Amino acid sequence: MNDRYDAGYGGDQYELVGYDEYGQPVYRQIPAQQAPQAPRQTYDTYAQQGYGYDPYATGQQQPVPPYDAYDTGQRPTVSYDPYGTGAPGGGQAPPYDPYGQTAATGRQPRVAGQTAHIPQQPGPAEEPEPQAPAARERDYRTEQFAFVEEPDGNSEDVIDWLKFTENRTERREEARRRARSRVVALVVVLALVAVGGVGYLWYAGKLPGLSSSGSKAGTTTSAAAQNRDVIVVHLHNTGKGGTSTALLVDNTTTKQGTTVLLPNSLALTDDAGSTTTLAKSVDDDGSSGTRDQLDTVLGTNIEGTWRLDTPYLQNLVELVGNIDIDTNADVPDPAAKKKGSGPLVHKGNGQTLSGKMAVAYATYRASGEAQNAQLERFGQVMQGVLRKLSSDASAATITVQTLAQILDPSLTDKDLGTFLAKLADLAKGGDYKTALLPVQTDGTLSAQTSSSVVKDILGGTAKSPDAGSAVRVSVQNATGVKDNTEKARVVLLNGGFTFLEAGTASTTRATSKVIYSSAADKENATEVAKTLGLPTSSVTKGTVSSNASVSVVLGQNYTPSSS
């Protein structure tokens, strides 16, 4: 193979010096100076001359030993060196250069100051400097060269490590970005939940410190300026007698419904200006008179009266499909002929009551219980009915019409049905409650104890009758029966007297006494004795308490049934 390239006749000559990174041959220009050619040697075909065959044209021929015709093995030892390396045992001839220039064995290294060019490219602008003889004579082997394009295992490892490090760093950064995004999203969600919770509390009226206890939180409208629809319902016990009264309140401003229970001992002022009680007013003055008296005492505006007799309450419960309430007592069957029979209503949570059971529970008052205990059971039944009543005004009106009761002229069946449907919607949504109006022992209202109901729920102002408008009666119980005090209180309040409790005597008395201190109060003392069912002989003059006009000491001869 000829490693030289001749550009043309008489042109520059180039020789191969290596390959570039793309595998293309790289040449360099041969200097113009030519070294003197060595004398041409005669070629001996059968290697019988003094010079050996040089098959690779290295310019070195090996000497041939003398011919041994009989192969005696006594030839001088001569080593064959086809590459002309000059190994021991072989002669070394001058290198053969077919172009008349002494060439070094192996590939020629690049010489400083010379630029290699591909033949198609123009040659260098200046002539290269001649190579030093020592550099031309240096011997290089192929295995001594290492080309940069050859792959290096260490370099690949370094690249892989850099890639791994870079990927791990990127993953860490991506994880941090995702973590930051999650934190931001979580903060936003928590902020929205907090704002929503505060907004709900503000709307539902449960945010403390922003409004009174009866209104929605955040409502700027004062309690007195809020819009309310109020009707009064009187439950008449047609079997045992007696009444129970409650106010049904729909606060359209705060979207809150309330049943306000009114004790029978609530002191009212009748048309004549005399002091009476709620129970006596219902019996004597009827619906319109009692409604006006309640407006005066409570400072509210009652729009209508609903008289609900116990048979109609039973039918109402049956029409709505029974009610479910939490009962607080075992109620016996009023129609049971034998004593000791099982209760009609069992005490417990989530009791289902039919119409008959609801009436028995709403009117039940155990021995020794105050009237407020029975009143609270009536409130439970009313709220249970509202939860089962339809929230549609038309359907509720049909239910009222189905009762076929004669309503007060101030309230039509359509008005009552629409009103009850609104309350039913509030009761089903959990925006309904029951409250008891606190009344003092003399039946009057205290501004401090009644403000939570009168002011916040009804939006009115308590105006109890003047203390001097009724005879004040102090009662001490010496009968040995604790319940007699409460029974005497109810009787006196219904009689128009102001009741003052003097406690229980340390010892019992056989007879009762009615005491007055001045002659002007003798007539009042006689009326008190008649009201309590005591004989007039029990009236006597004596010392009474400073805040009472008449004092009564109940003895064992007092029988509540006689009053």
VEXVO-293280 format. One record per residue: residue in one letter; y, x, z of N, C-alpha, C, O, CB in turn. Coordinates in steps of 0.2 Angstrom, whole numbers, plus 5000, padded with zeros to 4 digits. Glycine has a CB too. Layout:
BEGIN
aYXZYXZYXZYXZYXZ...
This chain:
BEGIN
m499450045000500050005000500650045000500750095004500049955006n501150034996501750064995502250034999502449974998501950074988d502550075005503050045009503750055007504250045010502950065016r503850075001504450084998504650034993504250014989504550154995y505250024992505549974987506050014983506550044985505849914991d505950004976506350034971506749984968506449934965505950074966a507449984969507849934967507849934959508049884956508549934970g507749984956507749994949507750064947507750114951508449954946y507850074940507850144938508550174940509050144939507750144930g508450234943509050264945509450234950509950254952509450274939g509150184953509450144959509350174966508950224966509350074959d509550144971509450164978508750144980508450094977509950134983q508450184984507750174986507750154993508150174997507250234985y507250104996507250075002506550085005506050085001507450005003e506450095011505750095014505750045020506250025023505650165016l505150015021504949965026505050005033504750055034504349935025v505449965037505449995044505249945049505149965055506250015045g505049885048504849835053504949765050505049755044505149845059y504849725055504949645054505449615059505449635065504249615054d505849565056506249535061505849475065505249475064506849505057e506249445069505949385073505649335069505249295072506449365078y505849325063505549275058505049295054504749255050506149245054g504749365055504249385051504349415045503949435041503749335051q505049425043505249445037505249525037505449555042505949415035p505049565031505149635031505849655032506249625029504749665025v505949715035506649745036506549815033506149855034506849745043y507049825028507049895025507649935027508149905029507049885017r507649995025508250045026508250085020507750095016508150085032q508850105018508950145012508750215014508950245019509750145010i508450245009508250315010508850365008509150355002507550325005p508950415012509450455010509350495003508850495001509550515016a509950515000509850544993509550604993509250624988510550544990q509650644999509350714999508650714999508350675003509650755005q508250754995507550754995507350824997507650874995507350734988a506850825001506550885003506150914998505850874994506150875010p506050984997505651014992504950984993504650984998505651084992q504650974987503950944987503451004988503551054986503850904981a502950984992502451024993502051034986501950994982501951004998p501751094985501351104979500751054979500451044984501051174979r500651034973500150974972499451004972499351064969500250944965q499050974976498351004977497950964972498050914969498150984984t497451004970496950984965496450934968496150954974496551044962y496350884965495850834968495150844966494950854960496050764966d494750854971494050874970493650804971493550784977493750924974t493350784966492950724966492350724971492250674975492750694960y492050774971491450784975491550824982491050844985490850814972a492150834983492350864990492050934990491850954996492150824996q492050974985491751034985492251094985492151154985491351044979q492851074985493451124985493651134992493251114997494051094981g494151174993494351185000494751135003494951145009494751255000y494851085000495351035003494950965003494550954998495951024999g494950935008494550875009494950815006495550815004494450855016y494550755006494850695003495250665008495050655014494250655000d495850645005496350605010496350535007496850525003497050645010p495950495010495950425007496550385008496750335005495350385009y496950405013497550365015498150395013498750365015497550355023a498150445009498750475006499250495012499850485011499050435001t498950525017499350545022499750615021500150635025499050545029g499450645015499750715014499350765018499650825017500450715016q498850755021498450805024497750795022497450745022498450785032q497450855019496750855017496350905022496650955024496750885010q495750885023495350925027494950975023494750965018494850875031p494851035026494451085022493751065022493451035027494551155026v493451085017492751065016492251125018492351175015492551035008p491751115022491351175023490851185017490851155013490851155029p490551255018490151275012489551225011489351195016489851345013y489251215005488751175004488051205006487951255005488751164996d487751155010487051175012486551135009486451075010486951165020a486251175004485751144999485151115003484851065001485551184993y484951155008484351135011484451095018483951085021483951195013d485051085019485251045025484951075031484551045035484950975025t485151145032484851175038485251165044485051185050484851255037g485751125044486151105050486551165052486751155058485751085055q486751215048487151265051487851265048488151325047486751335049r488051215046488651205044489151215050489051195055488751135040p489751245048490251245054490451175055490551125051490851285052t490551165062490751095064491551085062491951115064490651085072v491551035058492251015056492350935057491950895055492351025048s492850925061493050855062493450825057493850855054493350845069y493250755055493650725050494150685053494050645058493150675046d494750695051495350665054495750625048496150655045495850715057p495550565047495850535041496550515042496950505038495450465040y496850515049497550505050497950565050498550555051497550465056g497650625050498050685050498350695056498950715057498550685045t498050685062498350685068498350765071498650775076498050645073g497950805067497850875069497450875075497550925080498550895071a496850845076496450845082496050915081495950945076495950785082p495850935087495450995086494850995082494550945081495251025093g494651045079494151045074494251035067493851045063493651005076g494851015066495051005059495651045057496151045061495150925058g495751065051496351095049496851045047496750985045496151135043q497451065047498051025046498451055040498651105040498451015052a498451005035498851025029499550995030499650945034498551005023p499951015026500650985026500650915024500150895020501151025021p501050865027500950795025501050785017501550815014501450755029y500750745015500750725007501350675007501250625010500150705004d501750685002502350645001502350634994502650674990503050665004p502150574991502150564984502850554981502950564975501750494982y503350544985504050544983504450604984505050614983504450484986g504050654986504350724987504750734993505150774994504850734981q504550694998504950695005504450695010503950655010505450635006t504550745015504050745020504150685024504650665027504250805024a503550655026503550585029503150595036502650635036503250525025a503350565041503050565047502550515048502550455045503550565053t501950525051501450475051501650415056502150425060500850505054g501350355054501550295058502250265056502450285050501650315066r502450215059503050185057503650225059503650255064503150115060q504150215055504750255056505250215061505350155060505150275050p505450245066505950205071506650205068506750245063505950245077r506950155070507650155068508050215070507950235076507950085070v508550235066508950295068509650275070509850225066508950345062a509850295075510550275077511050295072511050345068510750315083g511450245070511950255065511750225058512150225054512150325064q511150205058510950175051510850105052510550075057510350215049t510950065047510849995047510349975042510449995036511549955046a509849935044509349915040509549845036509949805039508649895044h509349845030509649785026509049765021508549805020510249805021i509049705020508549675015508749695008509349695007508449595016p508349705003508549734997509049684993509449714990507949744992q508949624994509449574991510149584993510649564990509249504991q510249614999510949625002511149685000510849734998510849615009p511849694999512149754997512049805003511949785009512949744996g512049865001511849925006512449935010513049905009511749985002p512349985015512949995020513550035016513450065011512650045025a514050025019514650055016514650125016514950155011515350025019e514450155022514450225022513750255022513250225024514850255028e513750315020513050355020512850365027513250385032513150415016p512250355029511950375036511950445037511950485032511250345037e512050465043512050535045511250555045510850525046512250545052p511250615043510550645042510150645049510550665054510550715039q509550635049509150635055508950705057508850745053508450585054a508950715063508850775066508050795065507650745065508950785073p507950855063507250875062506750855067506150835066507150945060a506950865074506550845079506350775079505850755081506850865086a506850725078506750655078506250635072505850585073507350615077r506350675066505850655061505150675062504650645059506150685054e505050725066504450745067504050715073503450725074504450825068r504450665077504050635082503550585080503650555074504650595086d503050585084502450545082502450485086502350485092501750585083y502450425083502450355086501750325085501550325079503050315085r501550285089500950245088501150175089501550155092500350265093t500650135085500850065085500850025092501249985094500350025081e500350055096500350025103500850035107500950015113499650045106q501350085105501850105109502450055109502950055113502150175108f502450015103503049965102502849905105502349875105503149965095a503349875108503349805111503949765108504549785110503349805119f503849715105504349675101504549615106504149585110504149645094v505249605106505549555110505249485109505249445113506249555110e505049475102504849405101504149395103503949335103504849395093e503749445106503149435108503149395115503649415119502749495109p502749345116502749305123502649345129502149395128502349245122d502949335134502849375140502649325146503049275147503449415142g502049335149501849285154502349275160502449225162501149305157n502649335162503149325167503749285165503949245169503349395169s503949295159504549255157504349175157504749135159504749275150e503749165154503549095155503549065162503749005163502849085151d503249105166503249085173503949075176504149025179502949135178v504449115174505149105177505449045174505749005177505549165175i505249035167505548975164505248905167505648865169505448975156d504648915168504348855172504548845179504748785181503548865172w504748895182504948885189505648865189505848815193504948955193l506048885184506748865183506748785182507148745184507148895178k506348765177506248695175506048655181506348605183505748685170f505548685185505348645191505948635196506048585199504748685194t506248695197506848685202507348645200507648605204507148755203e507548645193508048595190507848525191508248485193508148615183n507148515189506948445190506948425197507048365199506248435187r506748465202506748445209507448435211507548385215506348495213t507848475209508548465211508848395208509248355212509048525209e508648385202508848325199508548265203508948215204508748315192r507948265204507648215208507948205215508048145217506848225209r508148255218508448245225509148215224509348175228508548315228e509548235219510148205217510148135216510548095218510548245212e509548115212509448045210509248005216509547945217508948045204a508848035220508648005227509347985231509347935234508148045230r509748035231510348035235510747975232511047935236510748095236r510847975225511247925222510947855224511347805225511347935215r510247845223509947785225510047765232510247705233509247785223a510047815236510147795244510847775245510947725248509947855248r511347805242512047785242512147715240512447675243512447835239s511847705234511847635231511547585236511847525236511547635224r510947595239510647555243511147535249511247485251509947575245v511447595252511847585258512447545256512647495260512047655260v512747555250513347515248513147445247513447395250513647545242a512547435244512347365243512147325250512347265251511647365239l511847365255511747335261512347315265512447265268511347385265v512847365264513447355268513847285265514147245268513947415267v513847285258514147225255513747165257514047115259514047235247v513047165257512647105259512847085266512947025268511947115258l512847135271513047125278513747095279513847045283512947185282a514147115275514847095275514947025273515246975276515347135271l514547005267514546935265514246885270514446835271514146935258v513646915273513346875278513746855284513846805286512646905280a514146915286514546905292515146855290515346815294514846975294v515446865284515946815282515746745281516046695284516246845275g515146745278514846675278514646645285514846585286514246675274g514446685289514246655296514946635300514946585303513946705300v515446675299516046655302516346595299516646555302516546715302g516246595292516546535289516146475291516446415292516546545282y515546475292515146415294515346395301515446335302514346435294l515346445306515546435312516246405312516446355316515546495317w516746425308517346395308517346325305517746285308517846445303y516946315300516946245298516546195302516746145303516546245291a516046225306515646185310515946175317515646135321514946215311g516446205318516846195325516446225330516546205336516846125326k516146285329515746325334516046395335515746435339515046325332l516546405332516846475333517346465340517846435340517246495327p517146505345517446495351518246525351518346575347517146535357g518646495355519346525355519846495350520446515351519346595355l519546455345520046435340520146365340520646335337519746455333s519846325344519946255345519646225351519346265355519646215338s519846165352519546135358518846115357518546115352519946065360s518446095363517746085362517546025358516946015357517546075369g518045985356517845925353517945925345517845875342518145865356s518245975343518445975336518146035332517846085335519245985336k518246035326517946095322518346155323518946155324517946075314a518046215323518346275324518846285318518646275312517846335325g519446315319519846325314520346265312520746275308519546355308t520146205315520546145313521246155316521246155322520146085315t521746155312522446155315522646085317523146085321522846185310t522346035316522545965318522345965325521845975327522245915314s522845935329522745925336522245875337522145835333523345915340a521945865344521445815345521745745344521445705342521145825352a522445745346522745675346522845655339522845595338523345675350a522945705335523145685328522545675323522645655317523545735325q521945685326521345675321521145605320521345565324520745715325n520845595315520645525313520045505316519545545315520745515305r519945445319519345425322519245355320519745315320519345435330d518645335319518445265319518045245325517545285326518045245312v518245195329517845185335517745105336518145065334518345205341i517045095338516945025339516545025346516245075348516444995334v516544975350516244965356515644925355515644875352516744945362v515044945358514444905358514244885365514244925370513844945354h514044825366513844795373513144775372512944725368514344735375l512744805376512044785376511944735382512044755388511544845377h511744675380511644625385510844615386510444605382511944555383n510644625392509944615394509844545396510044515401509744665401t509544505391509444435392508944425396508844365398509344405385g508444475398507944455403508144465410508044415414507344505401k508444515412508544535419509344525420509544525426508344605421g509744515415510444515416510744585416510344635417510544475423g511344585416511744655416511944675409511644655404511344705419t512344715409512644745402512644825402512744855408513344715400s512644845397512744925396513244935390513144895385512044965394t513744975391514244985386514345055384514245105388514944955389a514445065377514545125374515045125369515145065365513845155372l515345175367515845185362515545225356515245275358516545215364l515545205350515245235344515845265341516245235338514845195339v515945335340516545365338516345405332515845445332516845415343d516645395326516645435320517245475319517745445317516445395314n517245545320517845585319517845605312517445655310517845645324t518245575308518245585301518545655299518545685294518545535297t518945685304519345745303518845805304518745845300519945755307t518445805309518045855311517245845309516845885310518045865319k517145785306516445765304515945765310515445805309516245815298q516145735315515745735321515645665324516145625324516045785326g515045645325514945585328514745585335514445635337514345545324t514945535339514845545346514645465349515045425347515345575350t514245465354514145405358514445415365514145465368513345385358v514945385367515245395373514945335378515145275376516045395373l514645355383514345305388514845285393515145335396513645335391l514945225394515445195399515145165405514745115404515945145396p515245195411514845165417515145095418515745085417514945215423n514745055421515044985423515544985428515844935429514444945425s515545045432516045045438516745065435517145075439515845095443l516845075429517445095426518045045428517944985426517445115419a518545065431519045025433519545005428519745045424519445055439l519644935427520044915421520544865425520544845430519644875416t521044845421521544795423521544735419521644745412522344835423d521444675422521344615418522044595415522544625417521044565422d522044535412522644505410523144485415523744485414522544445405a522944475421523344455426523644515430524044505435522944405431g523444575428523644635431523244655437523344705441524344625434s522644615439522244635444521744685442521544695436521844575447t521444725447520944775445520244745445520144705449521044835450t519944765440519244735439518844795436519044855435519244675434t518144785435517744835433517544815426517644765423517044845437l517244865422516944855416516444805415516444755411516744915413a515944805420515444755420515744685421515544635417514944765425k516144675426516444605427516944585421516944525419516844605433s517244635418517644615412517244585406517444545403518044675410v516644625405516244595400516044525401515944485396515644645399d515844515407515544445409516144395409516044335406515244445415d516744415411517244365412517744355406517844305404517644375418d517944415403518444415398518144415391518544405386518944475399g517544425390517244425384517444495380517744545383517544365380s517344495373517344555369518144575368518244635369517044545362s518544525366519244545365519644565371519944615370519544485362g519544535376519844555382519644625385520044665387519744505388t519044635385518744705387518944755382519144815384517944705387r518944745376519144795371519944815372520044875372519144765364d520344765373521044785375521144825381521544865382521444715375q520744805386520744835393520544915392520844955395520344805398l520044925388519744985387520245035383520345095384519144985383d520644995378521145035375521745055379521945115379521444995369t521845015384522345035389522145095394522545135395522544975393v521545085396521345145401521145205397521345255400520745115404l520845205391520645265388521245295383521145345380520045255384g521645255381522245275376521945275369522145325366522545335379t521445235368521145245361521245175357521645135360520445265361n521045175351521045115347520445095344520145115340521545125341i520145045348519445015346519544965341519944915342519044985353e519144975335519244935329518844875329519044825326519144975323g518344865333517844805333517344815339517244865342517544805327t517044755340516544745346515944725343515944675339516844695351w515344755345514744745342514344725349514144765353514344805339r514144655349513744625354513044635352512844605347513944555356l512644675356511944685354511444665360511444695365511844755352d511244605359510744575364510044615363509944635358510644495363t509644615369509044655368508544625363508244665360508744645375p508544565361508044545356508244575349507844595345508044465355y508944575348509144605342509044685342508944715336509944595341l509144715348508944785348508244795346508044845343509144815355q507744755349507044755347506944755339506544785336506644705351n507244705336507244695329507544755325507244775320507544625327l508044775328508344835324507944895324507844935319509044855327v507544905330507144965330506544955325506244995322506844975337e506244895325505744875320505944885313505544905309505444805322l506544865311506744865304506844945302506744955296507444835304v507044985306507145055304506445095305506445155303507645095309g505945065307505245095307505145135313504845185313505245135301n505245105319505145135326505645205326505945225321504445155327i505645225332506145285334505745335337505245325341506745265338d505945405337505645455341506145485345506645515343505345505336i506045485352506445515356506045555362505445545362506945465359d506445595366506145625372506245585378506845575380506445695373t505745555381505845505386505845545393505445605393505345455386n506145525398506245565404505945525410505945545416506945575406a505545465409505245425414504645385411504645365405505745385418d504245375415503645325413503945255415504145235420503045335417v503945205410504245145410503645095410503245085406504745125404p503645055416503144995416503244945411503844935409503044975423d502744905409502844845405503144795409502844765414502144825402p503744765407504044715411503644645410503644605415504744695408a503244645405502844575405502144585408501744535408502744565397a502044645411501344655415501344605421501744605425501244725416k500744575422500644525427500344565433500544545439500244465425k499944615432499644645437500044715439500244745434498944665436k500144725445500444785447499944845446499344835447500744785454g500244905445499744965444499444975437499045015436499244955449s499644935433499444935426499744995423500245025425499544875422g499545025417499745085414500445075411500645015410499345105408p500845125411501545115408501645095401501145115397501945185410l502145065399502245045392502545105389502345115383502744985392v502945145392503245205389503045265393503145265399504045195388h502745315390502545375394503145425393503445435388501945405391k503145465399503645515399503445575395502845595395503745545406g503845605391503645665387504145675381504545625379502945655384n504045725377504445745371504145715365503545705364504545815370g504545695361504345665354503945605355503445595351503945715351q504145555359503745495360504045445355504645435353503845465367t503545405351503745355346503745295350503245265353503145355341l504345255349504445195353504445135348504845145343505045195357s504145085349504245025345504844985347505145005352503544975345g504944925345505544885347505444865354505944875358505544825342k504844845356504844825363504844885368505144875373504144785364m504544935366504544995370505345025371505545045376504145045367a505645015365506345045365506845005370507245025373506645045358v506744935370507144895374506944905381507344905386506944815372a506244915383506044925390506344995392506544995398505344925390y506345045388506645105390507345105391507645135395506445165385a507745075386508445075386508745035392509345045394508745035380t508344985395508644945401508244965407508444935412508444875399y507845015407507445035413507945075418508245115416506845075412r507845055425508245085430507745085436507645035439508945055432a507545145438507045155443507445135450508045135450506745225443s507045125455507245115462507645175464507345235464506645095466g508245165467508645225469509045255464509445305466508145265473e508945245458509345275453510045245452510145185453508945275446a510445285450511145265448511145235442510745245437511645325449q511645195441511745155434511745205428511645185423512245105434n512045265430512145315424511445335421511445345415512545375427a510945335425510245355423510045305417509745325412509745365428q510145245419509945185414510345195408510145185402509945115417l511045205409511545215403511345265399511445265393512245225406e511145325401510945385397510245365393510245385387510745445401r509845325395509245305391509445255386509145265380508745265396f509945215387510245175382510545215376510445205370510745125384g510845275378511145315373510645355369510745365363511645365377q510045365372509545405368509245355363509145375357508945425373v509145295365508945245360509445235354509145225349508745175364m510045225356510545215350510545275346510545265339511245205353q510545335348510445395344509845395340509845415334510545465348g509245375343508645375339508645325333508445335328508045355344v509045265334509045215329509545245323509345235318509445155332l510045275325510445305320510145355316510245365310511145335323r509645395319509345445315508845415310508645445305508945495319k508645355311508145325307508445275302508145245297507645285311l509045255303509445205299509645245292509745305292510045185303s509645205287509845225281510545255281511045225284509745175275s510745315277511345335276511745305271512345315270511345415275d511445265267511745225262512045165264511745125268511245205256a512745155263513145095266512845035264512744985268513845105263s512545025257512344955255511644945259511544885261512144955248a511244995260510544985263510644965270510344925273510145045262a511145005274511344995281511644925282511444885287511745045283t512044895277512244835277511744775277511744725280512844825272i511244795273510644745272510244745279510044685281510244765266t510244795282509844805288510244755293509944725297509744875291v510944765294511344725298511244655297511244615301512044755298q511244635290511244565288510544535290510544475292511344555281t510044575290509344555291509244535299508844495300508844605290l509644565303509644545310509844475311509644445316510144595314a510344445307510544375308510844365314510744305317509944335306q511244415317511544395323512244375321512544395316511544465327i512544345326513244315325513744375328513744385334513444255329l514144405324514544465325515244435328515444375326514644505320d515544485331516244465333516644465327516544495322516544525338p517144415327517644415321517944475319518144485314518144355323s518044515324518444585323517944635318518244685316518644615329l517344615318516844665314516444625310516044585312516444705319t516444635303516044595298515344635297515344695299516344585291d514844605294514244645293514344705289514044755289513744595291k514744695284514844745279515244805282515044865281515344725273d515744795286516044845290515644885295515644945296516644815294l515144845298514744875303514244915299514044965302514344815307g513944885294513444925290513744995287513345045288513144885284t514344985285514645055282514745105288514645165287515345035278f515045075293515145115299514545155302514445215303515445085305l513945115302513345135305513045185300512745235302512845085306a513145175293512845225288513145295289512845345288512945195281k513845295290514145355291513945395298513745455297514945345292l513845355303513545385309512845415308512645465311513545345315a512445375304511745395303511745465299511345505300511445335299d512145465294512245535290512345595295512045645294512745525285l512845585300513045635304512445645309512245705311513645615308a512045595311511545605316510945645313510645685316511245535319k510845635306510245665303510445735301510045785301510145635296g511145755301511345825299511445865306511645915305511945815296g511345835312511345865318512145875320512245905325511145935317d512545835317513245825320513345765324513945735323513745835313y512945755328513045695333512845715340512345755341512545635330k513145685345513045705352513145635356513445595354513445765354t512945645362513045585367513345615373513145665376512345555369a513945585375514345605381514445545386514545495384514945635379l514345565392514445515398515245525400515445575402513945525403l515545465401516245465403516245475411515945435414516645405401p516445535413516445545421516945495424517545495423516645615423v516645455429517045415433517045425440516445445443516845335431q517545425444517545435451517245375455517145325452518245455454t517145385461516745335465517145275465516945215466516645355472d517845275465518245215465518345185458518745135457518945225468g518045215453518045185446518645215442518645195436518145115447t519045255445519645285441519445345438518845375439520245295446l519845365433519745425429520145485432520745475433519845415422s519945535432520245595434520545635428520145645423519845645439a521145655428521345695422520945755420520845775415522145705423q520745785426520345845425519645835423519445875418520345885432t519345785426518645775424518545735418517945745414518245735430s518945695416518945655410519245685404519145655398519145585411s519545745404519945765398519445785393519645785387520345825400s518845815395518345835389518145775385517945785379517745865393v518145715388517945655384518545615381518545605375517445615388v518945595386519545555384519945595379520145565374519945535390k520145655380520645685376520245715370520545705364520945745380d519745755371519445785365519045745361519045755354518945845368i518645695363518245655359518645595357518545575351517645635363l518945555361519345495360520045505357520345465354519345445365g520345565359521045585357521545545361522045535359521045575350g521345515367521845475371521945505377521845565378521545405372t522345465381522545495388522345445393522445385392523245505388a521945465399521745425404522345385407522745425410521245455409k522245325408522745285412522445235416522345175415523245245407s522145255422521845215427522245165430522845185431521345255432p522045115433522545065437522745105443522445145445522145005439d523345075445523645105451523245095457522845045458524345075452a523245145462522845145467523045085472522545055475522845205472g523645065472523845005476523744945473523844895477524545015478s523444935467523344875464522744835467522644775465523344875457a522344875470521644845472521544865480521844915482521044865468v521144825483521044835490520544895490520044885487520744765494r520644945494520244995495519744985501519944975506520645065496v519144995499518544975504518145035505517945065500518144915502s518145065511517645115513517045095516517045045520518045165518v516445125513515845095515515345155518515345205515515445065509q515045135524514645185527513945155527513845095529514845205534n513445185525512745165525512345175532512245235533512345185519a512245125535511845125542511145085541510945065546512245105548t510945075535510345025534509745065534509145045536510444995528g509745135533509145175533508845175525508445215524508645145537v509245135521508945135514509545165510510145145509508845065511k509445225507509945265503510245225497510845225496509645325501d509745185494509945155488510545095489510845075485509345125484n510545075495511045015497511745035496512144995495510944995504t511945105496512645125495512845105488513345085487512745195497e512345125484512545115476512545045475513045025471512045155472k512145005478512144935476512744895479513044855476511544895479a512944925485513644895487514244915483514644875482513644915495r514144975481514745005477514844955470515344935469514645075475v514244945467514244905461514544835463514944805459513644895458v514344805468514544735470515344735471515644695469514144715476l515544785475516244785477516644795470517244765470516344845482l516444845466516844855460516844795456517444785453516544915456n516344765455516344705451516744645454517044605451515644675450g516844655461517244605464518044625464518444585466517044595471g518144675461518844695460519144745465519744755466519244635459f518744765470518944805475518844885473518444895468518544795481t519244925476519144995475518645025480518745015486519845035476f518145055478517545085482517745155485517945195481516945075479l517645165491517745235494517045245498516945205503518345235499e516745295497516145315500516245345507516645395507515645355496a515945325512516045355519515445395521515445415527516245305524g514945395517514345435519513845395522513845325522514445485523t513345425525512745395528512845405536512945455538512045415526a512745355540512745355547512145395550511545395547512745285551s512245425555511645465558511145425561510545445561511945515564t511245365563510845315566510845245562511445235560510845305574t510345215562510345145559510645095564510645105570509645125557r510945035561511244985565510844915563510644915557512044975563a510844875567510444815566510944765562510644725558510244775572t511544765564512044715561512544755557512744815558512344675566s512944725552513444755548514144735551514144685555513444735541k514644775550515344765552515744775547515744815542515444805558v516344725546516844735542517444735546517644695550516844675537i517844795545518344815550519044815546519044835541518244875554y519544785549520244785546520744815552520544805558520444715544s521244845550521744875555522344825556522644835562521944945553s522544795551523144755552523044675550522544665547523744775548a523444635553523344565552523344545544523044495542523844525556a523744585541523844575533523244585530523144565524524444615530d522744625532522144645529521544605531521044615529522044715530k521644555536521144515538520844465533520244465532521344465544e521244445529521044395523520644445518520144425516521644365519n520844505517520544545512519844565515519344575512520944615511a519744575522519144595525518644535524518044545523519244615532t518944475525518444415524518244415517517644395516518844355526e518644425512518344425505517844475504517344475500518944435500v517944535507517444595507516744565509516244585506517744655510a516844535515516144515518515844465514515244465513516344485525k516144415511515844365507515544405500515044385498516444315505t515944445498515744485492515044525493514644525489516244535489l515044545499514344585501513844545503513244565504514544645506g513944475504513444435507513344435514512844415517512844445503l513844455518513844465525514144405528514644375525514244525527p513944385534514244325537515044345539515144405541513844305543t515444295540516144305542516144325549516744355551516544245541s515644315553515644335560515644415560515844445566515144305563s515544445555515444525555516144555554516244615555515044545549v516644515553517344535552517644545559517644495563517744485547t517944605560518244625566518844665565518844705560517744645571k519244665570519844715570519644775573519344775579520444685573g519944835570519744895573520144955569520644945566519044905573t519845015570520145075567519745085560519145085560520145135571v520145095555519945105548520145175546520645205549520145055543s519845205541520045275539520745265536520945215534519545295533s521045325535521745325533521845305526522445275525522045395534n521445315522521545305515521145235513521145225507521245355510a520945195517520645135516521045075519521345085524519945135518s520945015516521244955519520744915524520844885529521544905514v520044925521519544885525518944935525518844975520519344825521s518644945531518044985532517444945533517444895537518145035538v516844955530516244925530515644965533515645025530516044885524v515344945538514744985540514144935539514044885542514745005548l513744955534513144915532512544925537512344985539512944935525g512344865540511744865544511144845541511144825535511944825550q510644835545509944815542509944745540509544725537509444835547n510444705542510444635540510844625533510844575530510944595545y510944685530511244685523510644685518510244725518511744745522t510644635514510144625509510544625502510944575501509744555510p510444675498510744675491510644615487511044595483510544735488s510044585488509944525483510344465485510444425480509144505484s510644465491511044405493511744415490512144365489511144405500s511944475487512544485484512544475477513044475473512844545486
